[in-house]
Amino acid sequence: MLYDRYKKFRKEDGTLYKVPFIPITKRSSDKYITYRRGKTRMDNVSYEAYGDANFGWLILQANPEYSGFEFEIPEGSIIRVPLPLQVVLNGYENDIENYKTIYGLY
């Protein structure tokens, strides 16, 4: 699935507005895995969960306690994988629209 996570933040000239942090809502359908340094990679986790290796960013977005950097995740950490993908993406896009309504884009 080709998904452009920046499309809602792109200006007409192609540059981007500041992209805010949008939290990913927890769901009972989410999966949890144990992070193993040197073995767990977000592209592989994304592929296993979604059939697409390009959603590692979404998994990191769902785990903000790790600052969005895969290499900073401590060994043995529990990582939340938000599921199902289309429901999560729809919620994310709705949350972006809500953010834009409340705060605008700068």
TAHU-V859251 format. One line per field, one symbol per residue. phi: phi as a letter, one per 30 degrees, with the letter a starting at -180 (. if undefined). Layout:
phi = ???
This chain:
phi = .dbcdcedcddedjdcdecddcdcddbdddcbbcdceibdbddddedddciadcceedddddbddciicedcddeidccdcdbdedddddddddddddedddcibb
